[in-house]
Amino acid sequence: MKIEYQPNRYYRYDEMMELLTAWNQRYPKLTRLGSIGETYEGRAIPVLELSEQEGIAPEKKGGYLINGNLHGGEVGGSAAVLYIINEILSQYGENPFFTELLHDKVIYAIPRVNCDGAEVFLTTPYTLRGSTRDYYPPMDGLWPEDVNGDGEILQMRIQDDNGNFKCSDIDPRLMVNRAPGEVGGTYYRVVKEGVVHGDGWDLRTVRPTKGVDPNRSFPFDWLETAPTEHGYPASGDYPLAEVEPRNLADFVLSHPNICGIQDFHTYGGLHISPLAFYPEREPVPEDAMAIEKIAQEGAKFSGYMIHGFFPPGMTGMAHGNYVSWAYFMRGIIAWTTELWSYMREANPALPSSWSPYFSCTSADGQEWQDLLAWDERENGGTGFTPWKPFQHPQLGTVEIGGWKRKFLLDNPPEKFLEQECRKGAGFAYNHMAALPQLKLGKVGVKKENSVYEICAEILNTGYLPTSGSVMAQNLNRAGSVIATLLYEDGKKEVKNLGHLAGYKTVTIKWLAKAEAGQTLTLTVYADRAGMDQKIITLSEK
């Protein structure tokens, strides 16, 4: 039996491939299944192309790329892409927006870029951000490991008079920071569950051997020594050194029709534009306005934040990231969408400026208490494991427990997966709706002696310019609008119209020497704005 799509579940690689194959077989006139290349371990990275296969060829249509799971453990991203595929295909022919979308556009859907890392995440207690290729040599320190064999890597709390954590006064299960100058209490070290490699009591969590971050390895603003949020350089030896991001970049480069990108990650409940990643760069005014308007409209569907990602004045936090490369080097307006905000789920009253990455929690850990109460009320208490004593082979008596990161903090629990995918999808559809689209409007033919005057309206019916962005024009990355008049004998007359702004109409004219009864083909095309054609049959009048 072929696998059926379920929106509230995470799919392993083989299941995902079976699902994509089933869609391709079920909708042969709307899909093509291929691969953008292989992972480090040899898995094909799938791409499902969604577009009407009859009529104008998909490669002649403007393209939109949705991809997920660039980071191995962020499997909510691949779930969002699968959700969008299913929604578009299942509602094609009934939903006017999806039907017109596949008539005019081609959607490239890459559910899982980092297939190897995601498989580790879904089948073992471990999590990976990048490739499974070893990069750094092993080092001494605390190596994450499921030491008590319960299938999870949680936290260990170790009683220590010099520890920097204590139990919360609100709920002793929660660990909060010890106050400055505080003495006389019971204090702990809180570290990842694991084993110590090397001599002594070095409880620093080690830099992972598989330490390259695929979303820090793109050519724009790449910096070898750029630290990740974990504090160690993770950009690799040179840009696109890792095979997974290189395959993704190659796909973008080989598809000049792509004029928009949605890159799904977890977590945070955020839509991040390249201008948010690089607030210090002088923006192209027209693009800045377009990005802001698209974000404001899209956030109505998702409810996610579009501002306040980095604190004021903070720069250099995401050297070599994918969407900034897409915009600043390719002229493609691209978004990083961070699905799922566990803190806002638990406490919707948090201020809009509150960030899961940079905002400090209150001294008593009230935010975490709110999350604990939400987990018990809405999630069956499955997101937190009570602390239990364990005799560690190296550290003696410890307690193991705490938050389950994988499917509470890092990704939504499965019962909440569909709601988050719907939010991300709504934002992506709003961006798709803004893409440029060339259309032929009214065409008039008037005969003067033996010459026909042909007058045609050329329309960009999309909000964005036919180049997709003004940055693309500045970089010369997008082809101009080309209007062609083709005669029966193969002769062509070509007009280069440059780029059309959003919602723009221009009128062009030809003087054609031809005989009555002949047919002429009028075509208008731009690589990022698609194609339209009309057949003109010349009459005696």
Salt bridges, closest charged atoms under 4 A:
GLU4 OE2 - ARG26 NH2 3.60
GLU15 OE1 - ARG9 NH2 2.79
GLU41 OE1 - ARG43 NH1 2.78
GLU49 OE2 - ARG32 NH2 2.76
GLU52 OE1 - HIS103 ND1 2.97
GLU59 OE1 - ARG32 NH2 3.46
GLU74 OE2 - HIS71 ND1 3.25
GLU74 OE2 - ARG129 NH1 3.65
GLU74 OE1 - HIS265 ND1 2.96
ASP104 OD1 - HIS103 NE2 3.91
ASP104 OD1 - LYS439 NZ 3.00
ASP116 OD1 - ARG43 NH1 2.81
GLU119 OE2 - ARG12 NE 3.36
ASP134 OD1 - LYS210 NZ 2.83
ASP160 OD2 - ARG189 NE 3.29
ASP171 OD2 - ARG173 NH2 2.80
GLU182 OE2 - LYS166 NZ 3.12
ASP202 OD2 - ARG204 NH2 2.72
ASP213 OD1 - HIS71 NE2 2.67
ASP213 OD2 - ARG129 NE 2.63
ASP221 OD2 - HIS319 ND1 2.91
GLU229 OE2 - ARG129 NH2 3.16
GLU229 OE1 - ARG216 NH2 3.98
GLU242 OE2 - ARG133 NH2 2.39
ASP263 OD2 - HIS265 NE2 2.63
GLU292 OE2 - HIS307 NE2 3.23
GLU297 OE2 - LYS300 NZ 2.96
GLU376 OE2 - ARG173 NH1 2.89
GLU378 OE2 - ARG377 NE 3.29
GLU399 OE2 - ARG157 NE 3.04
ASP410 OD1 - ARG405 NH2 2.80
GLU418 OE2 - ARG422 NH2 3.33
GLU420 OE2 - LYS423 NZ 3.10
GLU453 OE1 - LYS446 NZ 3.80
GLU540 OE1 - LYS447 NZ 3.58
